[in-house]
Amino acid sequence: MSVRRLYESTFIINAALEDPDIEAVIRRVTEYIENHGGQFVEMNKWGRRRLAFPIKKKYNGYYVYMAFESASEVLPLVERFFTLEENVLRHLTLELSEKLREHRKERALISGSTIPAEPMEESVAPVKAPVETETEL
């Protein structure tokens, strides 16, 4: 029997895609992990952002963060899935230690934001919209 570990993964999707296509990529990733026995703890969609440097001649990306619990044998399969998914520009998956998770919970409590303790469906981080002002001519 394999040991289940907590992982966090951040990946960047091509921002040139339409919103339904981006949601389809996210859904494919989550279904793949769930089909291989993974359970999601946290999911945050950070939205479209400018990249620090061009990746595959793209200057913008749609960032997604997720934390999931899975067997250690599944991680190479997930990494391969990210590599083969043509709309994922970059990805990074790390093992999340319980000590770091507790530290993040404490820091979130101090700052007033919340980090879910139980597995959850999805949370979306708010994105500031530009404020339009009327100017007098």
Rosetta constraint file for C-alpha pairs under 8 A:
AtomPair CA 2 CA 71 HARMONIC 5.94 0.50
AtomPair CA 2 CA 72 HARMONIC 6.96 0.50
AtomPair CA 2 CA 73 HARMONIC 7.53 0.50
AtomPair CA 3 CA 71 HARMONIC 5.62 0.50
AtomPair CA 3 CA 72 HARMONIC 6.51 0.50
AtomPair CA 4 CA 69 HARMONIC 6.35 0.50
AtomPair CA 4 CA 70 HARMONIC 5.02 0.50
AtomPair CA 4 CA 71 HARMONIC 4.23 0.50
AtomPair CA 4 CA 72 HARMONIC 6.37 0.50
AtomPair CA 5 CA 69 HARMONIC 5.47 0.50
AtomPair CA 5 CA 70 HARMONIC 5.55 0.50
AtomPair CA 5 CA 71 HARMONIC 6.07 0.50
AtomPair CA 5 CA 72 HARMONIC 6.55 0.50
AtomPair CA 5 CA 95 HARMONIC 7.26 0.50
AtomPair CA 5 CA 96 HARMONIC 7.98 0.50
AtomPair CA 6 CA 67 HARMONIC 7.11 0.50
AtomPair CA 6 CA 68 HARMONIC 5.80 0.50
AtomPair CA 6 CA 69 HARMONIC 4.37 0.50
AtomPair CA 6 CA 70 HARMONIC 6.53 0.50
AtomPair CA 6 CA 95 HARMONIC 5.99 0.50
AtomPair CA 6 CA 96 HARMONIC 5.41 0.50
AtomPair CA 6 CA 97 HARMONIC 7.11 0.50
AtomPair CA 6 CA 98 HARMONIC 7.97 0.50
AtomPair CA 7 CA 67 HARMONIC 5.63 0.50
AtomPair CA 7 CA 68 HARMONIC 5.39 0.50
AtomPair CA 7 CA 69 HARMONIC 6.05 0.50
AtomPair CA 7 CA 70 HARMONIC 7.43 0.50
AtomPair CA 7 CA 93 HARMONIC 6.74 0.50
AtomPair CA 7 CA 94 HARMONIC 5.57 0.50
AtomPair CA 7 CA 95 HARMONIC 4.34 0.50
AtomPair CA 7 CA 96 HARMONIC 5.01 0.50
AtomPair CA 8 CA 65 HARMONIC 7.35 0.50
AtomPair CA 8 CA 66 HARMONIC 5.69 0.50
AtomPair CA 8 CA 67 HARMONIC 4.16 0.50
AtomPair CA 8 CA 68 HARMONIC 6.27 0.50
AtomPair CA 8 CA 93 HARMONIC 5.63 0.50
AtomPair CA 8 CA 94 HARMONIC 5.42 0.50
AtomPair CA 8 CA 95 HARMONIC 6.30 0.50
AtomPair CA 8 CA 96 HARMONIC 6.04 0.50
AtomPair CA 9 CA 65 HARMONIC 5.87 0.50
AtomPair CA 9 CA 66 HARMONIC 5.38 0.50
AtomPair CA 9 CA 67 HARMONIC 6.25 0.50
AtomPair CA 9 CA 91 HARMONIC 7.09 0.50
AtomPair CA 9 CA 92 HARMONIC 5.53 0.50
AtomPair CA 9 CA 93 HARMONIC 4.13 0.50
AtomPair CA 9 CA 94 HARMONIC 6.35 0.50
AtomPair CA 10 CA 63 HARMONIC 7.11 0.50
AtomPair CA 10 CA 64 HARMONIC 5.64 0.50
AtomPair CA 10 CA 65 HARMONIC 4.42 0.50
AtomPair CA 10 CA 66 HARMONIC 6.41 0.50
AtomPair CA 10 CA 91 HARMONIC 5.70 0.50
AtomPair CA 10 CA 92 HARMONIC 5.43 0.50
AtomPair CA 10 CA 93 HARMONIC 6.54 0.50
AtomPair CA 11 CA 63 HARMONIC 5.96 0.50
AtomPair CA 11 CA 64 HARMONIC 5.52 0.50
AtomPair CA 11 CA 65 HARMONIC 6.70 0.50
AtomPair CA 11 CA 88 HARMONIC 6.81 0.50
AtomPair CA 11 CA 89 HARMONIC 7.52 0.50
AtomPair CA 11 CA 90 HARMONIC 5.63 0.50
AtomPair CA 11 CA 91 HARMONIC 4.08 0.50
AtomPair CA 11 CA 92 HARMONIC 6.33 0.50
AtomPair CA 12 CA 61 HARMONIC 5.64 0.50
AtomPair CA 12 CA 62 HARMONIC 5.39 0.50
AtomPair CA 12 CA 63 HARMONIC 4.65 0.50
AtomPair CA 12 CA 64 HARMONIC 6.43 0.50
AtomPair CA 12 CA 88 HARMONIC 5.70 0.50
AtomPair CA 12 CA 89 HARMONIC 5.48 0.50
AtomPair CA 12 CA 90 HARMONIC 5.30 0.50
AtomPair CA 12 CA 91 HARMONIC 6.34 0.50
AtomPair CA 13 CA 22 HARMONIC 7.13 0.50
AtomPair CA 13 CA 25 HARMONIC 7.96 0.50
AtomPair CA 13 CA 61 HARMONIC 5.54 0.50
AtomPair CA 13 CA 62 HARMONIC 4.92 0.50
AtomPair CA 13 CA 63 HARMONIC 6.44 0.50
AtomPair CA 13 CA 64 HARMONIC 7.90 0.50
AtomPair CA 13 CA 87 HARMONIC 5.61 0.50
AtomPair CA 13 CA 88 HARMONIC 4.48 0.50
AtomPair CA 13 CA 89 HARMONIC 5.65 0.50
AtomPair CA 13 CA 90 HARMONIC 7.55 0.50
AtomPair CA 14 CA 22 HARMONIC 7.99 0.50
AtomPair CA 14 CA 58 HARMONIC 7.45 0.50
AtomPair CA 14 CA 60 HARMONIC 7.15 0.50
AtomPair CA 14 CA 61 HARMONIC 5.13 0.50
AtomPair CA 14 CA 62 HARMONIC 6.28 0.50
AtomPair CA 14 CA 87 HARMONIC 5.49 0.50
AtomPair CA 14 CA 88 HARMONIC 6.32 0.50
AtomPair CA 14 CA 89 HARMONIC 6.26 0.50
AtomPair CA 15 CA 22 HARMONIC 7.85 0.50
AtomPair CA 15 CA 48 HARMONIC 6.29 0.50
AtomPair CA 15 CA 60 HARMONIC 5.66 0.50
AtomPair CA 15 CA 61 HARMONIC 4.44 0.50
AtomPair CA 15 CA 62 HARMONIC 5.12 0.50
AtomPair CA 16 CA 60 HARMONIC 7.68 0.50
AtomPair CA 16 CA 61 HARMONIC 7.82 0.50
AtomPair CA 17 CA 21 HARMONIC 5.95 0.50
AtomPair CA 17 CA 22 HARMONIC 6.20 0.50
AtomPair CA 18 CA 22 HARMONIC 6.34 0.50
AtomPair CA 19 CA 23 HARMONIC 6.22 0.50
AtomPair CA 20 CA 24 HARMONIC 6.15 0.50
AtomPair CA 21 CA 25 HARMONIC 6.36 0.50
AtomPair CA 22 CA 26 HARMONIC 6.36 0.50
AtomPair CA 23 CA 27 HARMONIC 6.01 0.50
AtomPair CA 24 CA 28 HARMONIC 6.11 0.50
AtomPair CA 25 CA 29 HARMONIC 6.32 0.50
AtomPair CA 25 CA 87 HARMONIC 7.46 0.50
AtomPair CA 26 CA 30 HARMONIC 6.22 0.50
AtomPair CA 27 CA 31 HARMONIC 5.95 0.50
AtomPair CA 28 CA 32 HARMONIC 6.02 0.50
AtomPair CA 29 CA 33 HARMONIC 6.37 0.50
AtomPair CA 29 CA 81 HARMONIC 7.95 0.50
AtomPair CA 29 CA 82 HARMONIC 7.95 0.50
AtomPair CA 30 CA 34 HARMONIC 6.12 0.50
AtomPair CA 31 CA 35 HARMONIC 5.86 0.50
AtomPair CA 32 CA 36 HARMONIC 6.41 0.50
AtomPair CA 32 CA 78 HARMONIC 7.73 0.50
AtomPair CA 33 CA 37 HARMONIC 6.62 0.50
AtomPair CA 33 CA 38 HARMONIC 5.16 0.50
AtomPair CA 33 CA 39 HARMONIC 7.65 0.50
AtomPair CA 33 CA 78 HARMONIC 6.91 0.50
AtomPair CA 34 CA 38 HARMONIC 4.59 0.50
AtomPair CA 34 CA 39 HARMONIC 6.11 0.50
AtomPair CA 34 CA 40 HARMONIC 7.95 0.50
AtomPair CA 36 CA 74 HARMONIC 6.74 0.50
AtomPair CA 37 CA 70 HARMONIC 6.36 0.50
AtomPair CA 37 CA 71 HARMONIC 7.44 0.50
AtomPair CA 38 CA 68 HARMONIC 6.47 0.50
AtomPair CA 38 CA 69 HARMONIC 5.54 0.50
AtomPair CA 38 CA 70 HARMONIC 4.43 0.50
AtomPair CA 38 CA 71 HARMONIC 7.31 0.50
AtomPair CA 39 CA 68 HARMONIC 5.48 0.50
AtomPair CA 39 CA 69 HARMONIC 5.16 0.50
AtomPair CA 39 CA 70 HARMONIC 6.52 0.50
AtomPair CA 39 CA 119 HARMONIC 7.60 0.50
AtomPair CA 40 CA 66 HARMONIC 7.43 0.50
AtomPair CA 40 CA 67 HARMONIC 6.09 0.50
AtomPair CA 40 CA 68 HARMONIC 4.18 0.50
AtomPair CA 40 CA 69 HARMONIC 6.26 0.50
AtomPair CA 40 CA 119 HARMONIC 5.98 0.50
AtomPair CA 40 CA 120 HARMONIC 6.92 0.50
AtomPair CA 40 CA 121 HARMONIC 7.72 0.50
AtomPair CA 41 CA 66 HARMONIC 7.61 0.50
AtomPair CA 41 CA 67 HARMONIC 5.40 0.50
AtomPair CA 41 CA 68 HARMONIC 5.16 0.50
AtomPair CA 41 CA 69 HARMONIC 7.03 0.50
AtomPair CA 41 CA 116 HARMONIC 7.64 0.50
AtomPair CA 41 CA 117 HARMONIC 7.81 0.50
AtomPair CA 41 CA 118 HARMONIC 6.60 0.50
AtomPair CA 41 CA 119 HARMONIC 4.18 0.50
AtomPair CA 41 CA 120 HARMONIC 5.87 0.50
AtomPair CA 42 CA 66 HARMONIC 5.46 0.50
AtomPair CA 42 CA 67 HARMONIC 4.97 0.50
AtomPair CA 42 CA 68 HARMONIC 6.88 0.50
AtomPair CA 42 CA 116 HARMONIC 7.00 0.50
AtomPair CA 42 CA 119 HARMONIC 6.63 0.50
AtomPair CA 42 CA 120 HARMONIC 6.19 0.50
AtomPair CA 42 CA 121 HARMONIC 7.63 0.50
AtomPair CA 42 CA 122 HARMONIC 6.76 0.50
AtomPair CA 42 CA 123 HARMONIC 7.44 0.50
AtomPair CA 43 CA 64 HARMONIC 7.53 0.50
AtomPair CA 43 CA 65 HARMONIC 5.79 0.50
AtomPair CA 43 CA 66 HARMONIC 4.25 0.50
AtomPair CA 43 CA 67 HARMONIC 6.39 0.50
AtomPair CA 43 CA 120 HARMONIC 7.99 0.50
AtomPair CA 43 CA 121 HARMONIC 7.61 0.50
AtomPair CA 43 CA 122 HARMONIC 5.28 0.50
AtomPair CA 43 CA 123 HARMONIC 5.89 0.50
AtomPair CA 43 CA 124 HARMONIC 7.57 0.50
AtomPair CA 44 CA 64 HARMONIC 5.97 0.50
AtomPair CA 44 CA 65 HARMONIC 5.10 0.50
AtomPair CA 44 CA 66 HARMONIC 6.19 0.50
AtomPair CA 44 CA 122 HARMONIC 6.87 0.50
AtomPair CA 44 CA 123 HARMONIC 5.41 0.50
AtomPair CA 44 CA 124 HARMONIC 5.12 0.50
AtomPair CA 44 CA 125 HARMONIC 6.10 0.50
AtomPair CA 45 CA 63 HARMONIC 6.32 0.50
AtomPair CA 45 CA 64 HARMONIC 4.59 0.50
AtomPair CA 45 CA 65 HARMONIC 6.28 0.50
AtomPair CA 45 CA 123 HARMONIC 7.41 0.50
AtomPair CA 45 CA 124 HARMONIC 5.24 0.50
AtomPair CA 45 CA 125 HARMONIC 6.20 0.50
AtomPair CA 46 CA 62 HARMONIC 7.13 0.50
AtomPair CA 46 CA 63 HARMONIC 5.19 0.50
AtomPair CA 46 CA 64 HARMONIC 5.70 0.50
AtomPair CA 46 CA 65 HARMONIC 7.31 0.50
AtomPair CA 46 CA 124 HARMONIC 7.18 0.50
AtomPair CA 46 CA 125 HARMONIC 5.94 0.50
AtomPair CA 46 CA 126 HARMONIC 7.97 0.50
AtomPair CA 46 CA 127 HARMONIC 7.61 0.50
AtomPair CA 47 CA 61 HARMONIC 7.97 0.50
AtomPair CA 47 CA 62 HARMONIC 4.98 0.50
AtomPair CA 47 CA 63 HARMONIC 5.45 0.50
AtomPair CA 47 CA 64 HARMONIC 7.21 0.50
AtomPair CA 47 CA 127 HARMONIC 7.41 0.50
AtomPair CA 48 CA 60 HARMONIC 6.72 0.50
AtomPair CA 48 CA 61 HARMONIC 5.45 0.50
AtomPair CA 48 CA 62 HARMONIC 4.19 0.50
AtomPair CA 48 CA 63 HARMONIC 6.41 0.50
AtomPair CA 49 CA 60 HARMONIC 5.66 0.50
AtomPair CA 49 CA 61 HARMONIC 5.59 0.50
AtomPair CA 49 CA 62 HARMONIC 6.27 0.50
AtomPair CA 49 CA 63 HARMONIC 7.27 0.50
AtomPair CA 50 CA 59 HARMONIC 6.04 0.50
AtomPair CA 50 CA 60 HARMONIC 4.43 0.50
AtomPair CA 50 CA 61 HARMONIC 6.39 0.50
AtomPair CA 51 CA 55 HARMONIC 7.83 0.50
AtomPair CA 51 CA 59 HARMONIC 5.46 0.50
AtomPair CA 51 CA 60 HARMONIC 5.29 0.50
AtomPair CA 51 CA 61 HARMONIC 6.43 0.50
AtomPair CA 52 CA 59 HARMONIC 8.00 0.50
AtomPair CA 53 CA 59 HARMONIC 6.92 0.50
AtomPair CA 54 CA 58 HARMONIC 5.28 0.50
AtomPair CA 54 CA 59 HARMONIC 5.01 0.50
AtomPair CA 55 CA 59 HARMONIC 6.88 0.50
AtomPair CA 55 CA 89 HARMONIC 6.77 0.50
AtomPair CA 56 CA 89 HARMONIC 7.31 0.50
AtomPair CA 61 CA 89 HARMONIC 7.90 0.50
AtomPair CA 70 CA 74 HARMONIC 6.79 0.50
AtomPair CA 70 CA 75 HARMONIC 7.77 0.50
AtomPair CA 71 CA 75 HARMONIC 7.42 0.50
AtomPair CA 73 CA 77 HARMONIC 7.74 0.50
AtomPair CA 74 CA 78 HARMONIC 6.34 0.50
AtomPair CA 75 CA 79 HARMONIC 6.16 0.50
AtomPair CA 76 CA 80 HARMONIC 6.13 0.50
AtomPair CA 77 CA 81 HARMONIC 6.16 0.50
AtomPair CA 78 CA 82 HARMONIC 6.30 0.50
AtomPair CA 79 CA 83 HARMONIC 6.28 0.50
AtomPair CA 79 CA 93 HARMONIC 7.78 0.50
AtomPair CA 80 CA 84 HARMONIC 6.15 0.50
AtomPair CA 81 CA 85 HARMONIC 6.04 0.50
AtomPair CA 82 CA 88 HARMONIC 6.47 0.50
AtomPair CA 82 CA 91 HARMONIC 6.86 0.50
AtomPair CA 83 CA 88 HARMONIC 7.51 0.50
AtomPair CA 96 CA 100 HARMONIC 6.84 0.50
AtomPair CA 96 CA 101 HARMONIC 6.96 0.50
AtomPair CA 97 CA 101 HARMONIC 6.39 0.50
AtomPair CA 98 CA 102 HARMONIC 6.18 0.50
AtomPair CA 99 CA 103 HARMONIC 6.23 0.50
AtomPair CA 100 CA 104 HARMONIC 6.21 0.50
AtomPair CA 101 CA 105 HARMONIC 6.30 0.50
AtomPair CA 102 CA 106 HARMONIC 6.25 0.50
AtomPair CA 103 CA 107 HARMONIC 6.14 0.50
AtomPair CA 104 CA 108 HARMONIC 6.00 0.50
AtomPair CA 104 CA 115 HARMONIC 7.90 0.50
AtomPair CA 105 CA 109 HARMONIC 6.22 0.50
AtomPair CA 105 CA 114 HARMONIC 7.51 0.50
AtomPair CA 105 CA 115 HARMONIC 6.07 0.50
AtomPair CA 106 CA 110 HARMONIC 6.30 0.50
AtomPair CA 107 CA 111 HARMONIC 6.22 0.50
AtomPair CA 108 CA 112 HARMONIC 5.95 0.50
AtomPair CA 108 CA 113 HARMONIC 5.07 0.50
AtomPair CA 108 CA 114 HARMONIC 5.63 0.50
AtomPair CA 108 CA 115 HARMONIC 6.60 0.50
AtomPair CA 109 CA 113 HARMONIC 6.11 0.50
AtomPair CA 109 CA 114 HARMONIC 6.38 0.50
AtomPair CA 116 CA 120 HARMONIC 7.26 0.50
